[in-house]
Amino acid sequence: MKRSVKKIYAIINPISGIGSKDRIPEIISSRCIDRGIAVNIIYTEYAGHATELTRKAIDDNADCVIAVGGDGTVNEIARSLLHTNVVLGIIPKGSGNGLARELRIPMDVRGAVDVVFSNHVSVIDACRANDNIFFCTCGVGFDAAVSARFAGEKRRGSLTYAKDIVEKYLDYKPETYKLYINDDTIKEKAFLIACANASQYGNNAYIAPNANICDGEMDITILSSFNALDIGPLAIQLFTKTIDKNSKIKTFRTKKARITRQKEGMMHIDGDPVMASKDIELSVIHSALKVLIPPNVSFAEGVQRRINDIFRFFDERLPNLPV
Protein backbone atom coordinates (compact mmCIF):
# COMPACT_ATOMS: atom_id res chain seq x y z
CA MET A 1 0.00 0.00 0.00
CA LYS A 2 1.03 3.64 -0.45
CA ARG A 3 0.94 6.41 2.09
CA SER A 4 1.24 10.19 1.85
CA VAL A 5 3.92 11.77 4.06
CA LYS A 6 3.88 15.33 5.42
CA LYS A 7 6.44 15.16 8.25
CA ILE A 8 9.60 13.08 8.60
CA TYR A 9 12.08 12.59 11.41
CA ALA A 10 15.49 11.20 10.42
CA ILE A 11 17.36 9.76 13.41
CA ILE A 12 21.04 9.20 12.67
CA ASN A 13 23.53 7.19 14.72
CA PRO A 14 26.79 9.10 14.02
CA ILE A 15 29.04 6.15 14.97
CA SER A 16 27.58 3.71 12.42
CA GLY A 17 30.30 4.16 9.81
CA ILE A 18 28.65 7.25 8.32
CA GLY A 19 31.16 9.42 6.51
CA SER A 20 30.94 12.90 5.03
CA LYS A 21 30.93 11.38 1.54
CA ASP A 22 27.54 9.78 2.27
CA ARG A 23 25.86 13.21 2.50
CA ILE A 24 22.83 11.56 4.08
CA PRO A 25 21.36 14.68 5.76
CA GLU A 26 21.69 16.70 2.55
CA ILE A 27 20.09 13.98 0.42
CA ILE A 28 17.14 13.55 2.80
CA SER A 29 16.65 17.30 3.15
CA SER A 30 16.68 17.93 -0.60
CA ARG A 31 14.15 15.14 -1.24
CA CYS A 32 11.86 16.55 1.45
CA ILE A 33 12.13 20.13 0.13
CA ASP A 34 11.29 18.94 -3.40
CA ARG A 35 8.13 17.28 -2.06
CA GLY A 36 7.06 19.92 0.44
CA ILE A 37 7.69 17.59 3.40
CA ALA A 38 8.74 18.96 6.80
CA VAL A 39 11.88 17.21 8.08
CA ASN A 40 13.78 17.04 11.37
CA ILE A 41 17.27 15.51 11.21
CA ILE A 42 18.61 14.54 14.64
CA TYR A 43 21.73 12.67 15.79
CA THR A 44 21.77 10.23 18.68
CA GLU A 45 24.12 11.15 21.51
CA TYR A 46 23.99 8.17 23.89
CA ALA A 47 22.57 4.69 24.35
CA GLY A 48 18.78 4.80 24.44
CA HIS A 49 18.62 8.24 22.87
CA ALA A 50 17.01 6.87 19.69
CA THR A 51 14.08 5.65 21.80
CA GLU A 52 13.55 9.11 23.25
CA LEU A 53 13.80 10.77 19.85
CA THR A 54 11.32 8.31 18.34
CA ARG A 55 8.80 9.02 21.09
CA LYS A 56 9.27 12.72 20.43
CA ALA A 57 8.58 12.12 16.73
CA ILE A 58 5.38 10.23 17.57
CA ASP A 59 4.24 13.04 19.90
CA ASP A 60 5.01 15.54 17.12
CA ASN A 61 2.69 13.68 14.73
CA ALA A 62 5.43 12.53 12.39
CA ASP A 63 4.29 10.32 9.52
CA CYS A 64 7.65 8.58 9.11
CA VAL A 65 10.82 8.00 11.14
CA ILE A 66 13.95 7.14 9.17
CA ALA A 67 16.50 5.03 11.06
CA VAL A 68 20.04 5.69 9.82
CA GLY A 69 22.45 3.21 11.38
CA GLY A 70 22.99 -0.46 12.09
CA ASP A 71 20.75 -3.20 13.43
CA GLY A 72 20.86 -1.86 16.99
CA THR A 73 19.67 1.59 15.94
CA VAL A 74 16.98 0.14 13.67
CA ASN A 75 15.74 -2.17 16.44
CA GLU A 76 15.62 0.65 19.01
CA ILE A 77 13.57 2.88 16.71
CA ALA A 78 11.38 0.11 15.32
CA ARG A 79 10.30 -1.24 18.70
CA SER A 80 9.23 2.27 19.69
CA LEU A 81 6.95 2.39 16.64
CA LEU A 82 5.06 -0.84 17.34
CA HIS A 83 1.30 -0.54 16.82
CA THR A 84 1.51 3.13 15.79
CA ASN A 85 0.59 4.73 12.47
CA VAL A 86 4.14 6.03 12.05
CA VAL A 87 6.04 4.28 9.27
CA LEU A 88 9.68 3.16 9.60
CA GLY A 89 12.19 3.97 6.88
CA ILE A 90 15.67 2.40 6.93
CA ILE A 91 18.98 3.66 5.58
CA PRO A 92 21.35 0.80 6.52
CA LYS A 93 24.79 1.79 7.78
CA GLY A 94 25.74 -1.13 10.01
CA SER A 95 27.85 -4.26 9.69
CA GLY A 96 24.99 -6.76 9.33
CA ASN A 97 21.88 -4.79 8.30
CA GLY A 98 19.63 -7.79 8.89
CA LEU A 99 16.20 -6.17 8.65
CA ALA A 100 17.16 -3.99 5.69
CA ARG A 101 18.44 -7.00 3.76
CA GLU A 102 15.38 -9.03 4.65
CA LEU A 103 13.16 -6.27 3.26
CA ARG A 104 15.33 -5.96 0.10
CA ILE A 105 16.35 -2.39 0.92
CA PRO A 106 19.48 -1.41 -1.05
CA MET A 107 22.73 -1.09 0.85
CA ASP A 108 23.74 2.12 -0.96
CA VAL A 109 22.50 5.40 0.51
CA ARG A 110 20.76 6.78 -2.59
CA GLY A 111 18.99 3.47 -3.25
CA ALA A 112 17.76 3.31 0.35
CA VAL A 113 16.57 6.93 0.21
CA ASP A 114 14.69 6.10 -3.00
CA VAL A 115 12.83 3.39 -1.07
CA VAL A 116 11.85 5.85 1.66
CA PHE A 117 10.35 8.25 -0.84
CA SER A 118 8.67 5.56 -2.94
CA ASN A 119 5.98 5.36 -0.21
CA HIS A 120 5.49 1.59 -0.56
CA VAL A 121 4.42 0.39 2.89
CA SER A 122 4.29 -3.15 4.25
CA VAL A 123 3.18 -4.38 7.67
CA ILE A 124 5.55 -6.87 9.30
CA ASP A 125 5.65 -8.98 12.45
CA ALA A 126 7.81 -8.49 15.51
CA CYS A 127 8.71 -11.07 18.14
CA ARG A 128 9.21 -11.02 21.88
CA ALA A 129 11.82 -12.89 23.92
CA ASN A 130 10.93 -12.28 27.56
CA ASP A 131 10.96 -8.46 27.74
CA ASN A 132 12.99 -7.97 24.55
CA ILE A 133 11.60 -7.15 21.10
CA PHE A 134 13.31 -8.41 17.96
CA PHE A 135 12.53 -8.22 14.26
CA CYS A 136 15.00 -10.65 12.64
CA THR A 137 16.46 -13.19 15.06
CA CYS A 138 17.23 -13.88 18.66
CA GLY A 139 19.22 -16.83 19.87
CA VAL A 140 21.12 -18.68 22.55
CA GLY A 141 24.29 -20.69 22.31
CA PHE A 142 27.19 -20.04 19.99
CA ASP A 143 25.76 -17.05 18.10
CA ALA A 144 24.95 -15.30 21.38
CA ALA A 145 28.50 -15.94 22.61
CA VAL A 146 29.93 -14.50 19.38
CA SER A 147 27.69 -11.43 19.62
CA ALA A 148 28.98 -10.78 23.15
CA ARG A 149 32.58 -10.99 21.95
CA PHE A 150 31.86 -8.83 18.89
CA ALA A 151 30.21 -6.14 21.04
CA GLY A 152 33.50 -5.66 22.87
CA GLU A 153 35.58 -5.18 19.73
CA LYS A 154 37.06 -1.77 18.93
CA ARG A 155 36.82 -2.42 15.19
CA ARG A 156 33.54 -3.64 13.71
CA GLY A 157 32.78 -5.22 10.35
CA SER A 158 32.59 -8.58 8.62
CA LEU A 159 36.29 -9.43 8.97
CA THR A 160 36.25 -8.82 12.72
CA TYR A 161 33.07 -10.88 13.00
CA ALA A 162 34.67 -13.76 11.08
CA LYS A 163 37.69 -13.63 13.41
CA ASP A 164 35.44 -13.75 16.47
CA ILE A 165 33.57 -16.77 15.07
CA VAL A 166 36.80 -18.73 14.59
CA GLU A 167 38.23 -17.81 17.99
CA LYS A 168 35.02 -18.55 19.86
CA TYR A 169 34.52 -21.87 18.09
CA LEU A 170 37.84 -23.13 19.48
CA ASP A 171 36.69 -22.90 23.12
CA TYR A 172 32.90 -23.14 22.87
CA LYS A 173 31.05 -26.04 24.53
CA PRO A 174 27.43 -26.81 23.47
CA GLU A 175 24.73 -26.73 26.16
CA THR A 176 21.67 -28.88 26.80
CA TYR A 177 18.31 -27.19 26.32
CA LYS A 178 14.65 -28.06 26.70
CA LEU A 179 12.25 -26.55 24.19
CA TYR A 180 8.49 -26.47 24.52
CA ILE A 181 7.03 -26.03 21.03
CA ASN A 182 3.50 -26.75 19.79
CA ASP A 183 2.70 -28.98 22.81
CA ASP A 184 5.92 -30.97 22.28
CA THR A 185 8.94 -31.12 24.59
CA ILE A 186 12.32 -31.39 22.90
CA LYS A 187 15.57 -32.00 24.78
CA GLU A 188 18.66 -31.21 22.74
CA LYS A 189 22.38 -30.68 23.24
CA ALA A 190 22.67 -27.82 20.80
CA PHE A 191 25.42 -25.69 19.34
CA LEU A 192 22.90 -22.89 18.93
CA ILE A 193 19.17 -22.22 18.85
CA ALA A 194 17.98 -19.42 16.58
CA CYS A 195 14.46 -18.02 16.80
CA ALA A 196 13.76 -16.37 13.47
CA ASN A 197 11.09 -13.88 12.53
CA ALA A 198 13.10 -13.19 9.36
CA SER A 199 15.15 -15.60 7.31
CA GLN A 200 18.60 -14.19 8.07
CA TYR A 201 20.91 -12.84 10.74
CA GLY A 202 22.27 -10.17 8.41
CA ASN A 203 25.05 -10.11 5.80
CA ASN A 204 22.86 -12.56 3.81
CA ALA A 205 23.52 -15.37 6.33
CA TYR A 206 20.26 -17.34 6.15
CA ILE A 207 19.75 -19.30 9.37
CA ALA A 208 16.03 -19.90 8.65
CA PRO A 209 15.63 -19.84 4.84
CA ASN A 210 11.87 -20.41 4.89
CA ALA A 211 10.96 -17.86 7.55
CA ASN A 212 8.46 -15.20 6.52
CA ILE A 213 8.45 -11.88 8.35
CA CYS A 214 4.72 -11.36 7.72
CA ASP A 215 3.19 -14.80 8.39
CA GLY A 216 2.45 -14.55 12.13
CA GLU A 217 4.88 -17.36 13.02
CA MET A 218 8.55 -17.78 13.88
CA ASP A 219 10.94 -20.46 12.67
CA ILE A 220 13.07 -22.07 15.38
CA THR A 221 16.32 -23.54 14.10
CA ILE A 222 18.30 -25.98 16.26
CA LEU A 223 21.87 -26.70 15.22
CA SER A 224 23.15 -29.84 16.92
CA SER A 225 26.77 -30.42 17.90
CA PHE A 226 29.09 -31.01 14.96
CA ASN A 227 32.77 -31.61 14.22
CA ALA A 228 35.33 -29.59 12.27
CA LEU A 229 34.57 -31.44 9.03
CA ASP A 230 31.01 -30.08 9.11
CA ILE A 231 32.07 -26.43 9.22
CA GLY A 232 32.65 -26.00 5.48
CA PRO A 233 29.30 -27.41 4.32
CA LEU A 234 27.42 -25.53 7.06
CA ALA A 235 29.05 -22.23 6.10
CA ILE A 236 28.26 -22.72 2.42
CA GLN A 237 24.66 -23.67 3.16
CA LEU A 238 24.26 -20.69 5.51
CA PHE A 239 25.02 -18.27 2.67
CA THR A 240 23.18 -20.19 -0.06
CA LYS A 241 19.83 -20.44 1.79
CA THR A 242 20.09 -24.23 2.07
CA ILE A 243 21.15 -24.77 5.69
CA ASP A 244 17.75 -26.34 6.45
CA LYS A 245 18.85 -29.29 4.27
CA ASN A 246 21.75 -30.13 6.62
CA SER A 247 21.32 -33.22 8.81
CA LYS A 248 22.53 -31.26 11.85
CA ILE A 249 19.59 -28.85 11.55
CA LYS A 250 16.08 -29.19 12.97
CA THR A 251 13.43 -26.57 12.22
CA PHE A 252 10.07 -25.91 13.86
CA ARG A 253 7.43 -23.29 13.06
CA THR A 254 5.30 -21.86 15.86
CA LYS A 255 3.54 -18.80 17.25
CA LYS A 256 5.08 -19.21 20.69
CA ALA A 257 7.68 -21.34 22.47
CA ARG A 258 9.76 -21.63 25.61
CA ILE A 259 13.45 -22.41 25.96
CA THR A 260 14.85 -23.67 29.27
CA ARG A 261 18.52 -24.12 30.12
CA GLN A 262 20.42 -24.98 33.28
CA LYS A 263 21.40 -21.42 34.19
CA GLU A 264 21.09 -17.84 33.01
CA GLY A 265 23.36 -16.74 30.21
CA MET A 266 23.78 -14.68 27.08
CA MET A 267 21.08 -14.25 24.48
CA HIS A 268 21.33 -12.05 21.40
CA ILE A 269 18.53 -9.79 20.19
CA ASP A 270 19.00 -8.88 16.52
CA GLY A 271 22.72 -9.37 17.06
CA ASP A 272 23.03 -7.40 20.31
CA PRO A 273 23.97 -9.44 23.41
CA VAL A 274 21.80 -9.30 26.53
CA MET A 275 21.86 -11.34 29.73
CA ALA A 276 18.77 -13.54 29.99
CA SER A 277 17.29 -15.87 32.58
CA LYS A 278 17.40 -19.63 32.21
CA ASP A 279 13.78 -19.57 30.98
CA ILE A 280 13.05 -17.67 27.76
CA GLU A 281 9.46 -17.14 26.65
CA LEU A 282 9.03 -16.48 22.93
CA SER A 283 6.01 -15.15 21.06
CA VAL A 284 5.05 -13.48 17.78
CA ILE A 285 3.47 -10.02 17.62
CA HIS A 286 1.58 -10.23 14.34
CA SER A 287 1.27 -7.20 12.01
CA ALA A 288 3.14 -5.00 14.47
CA LEU A 289 5.11 -2.50 12.40
CA LYS A 290 4.60 -0.42 9.26
CA VAL A 291 7.79 -0.19 7.21
CA LEU A 292 8.78 1.28 3.85
CA ILE A 293 9.93 -1.34 1.34
CA PRO A 294 10.95 -1.27 -2.32
CA PRO A 295 8.44 -1.82 -5.09
CA ASN A 296 8.70 -5.26 -6.71
CA VAL A 297 12.27 -5.88 -7.82
CA SER A 298 12.96 -7.77 -11.03
CA PHE A 299 15.33 -10.73 -11.04
CA ALA A 300 17.93 -8.76 -12.99
CA GLU A 301 17.76 -5.85 -10.54
CA GLY A 302 18.11 -8.26 -7.61
CA VAL A 303 21.22 -9.85 -9.13
CA GLN A 304 22.72 -6.44 -9.85
CA ARG A 305 22.18 -5.36 -6.25
CA ARG A 306 23.97 -8.48 -4.98
CA ILE A 307 26.89 -7.75 -7.34
CA ASN A 308 27.00 -4.15 -6.09
CA ASP A 309 27.05 -5.44 -2.50
CA ILE A 310 30.06 -7.64 -3.28
CA PHE A 311 32.00 -4.80 -4.90
CA ARG A 312 31.11 -2.50 -2.01
CA PHE A 313 32.30 -5.10 0.52
CA PHE A 314 35.79 -5.31 -1.01
CA ASP A 315 35.99 -1.59 -1.76
CA GLU A 316 35.40 -0.74 1.90
CA ARG A 317 37.74 -3.37 3.37
CA LEU A 318 40.75 -3.76 1.07
CA PRO A 319 43.57 -1.18 1.18
CA ASN A 320 44.32 0.91 -1.86
CA LEU A 321 46.75 -0.99 -4.03
CA PRO A 322 49.58 0.75 -5.93
CA VAL A 323 49.03 1.09 -9.66
Secondary structure, 3 states (H helix, E strand, C coil): CECCCCEEEEEECCCCCCCHHHCHHHHHHHHHHHHCCEEEEEECCCCCHHHHHHHHHHHCCCCEEEEEECHHHHHHHHHHCCCCCCEEEEEECCCCCHHHHHCCCCCCHHHHHHHHCCCEEEEEEEEEECCEEECCEEEEEHHHHHHHHHHCCCCCCHHHHHHHHHHHHHHCCCEEEEEEECCEEEEEEEEEEEEECCCCCCCCCCCCCCCCCCCCCEEEEEEECCCHHHHHHHHHHHHCCCHHHCCCEEEEEECEEEEECCCCEEEEECCEEEEECCEEEEEEEEEEEEEECCCCCCHHHHHHHHHHHHHHHHHHHCCCCCC
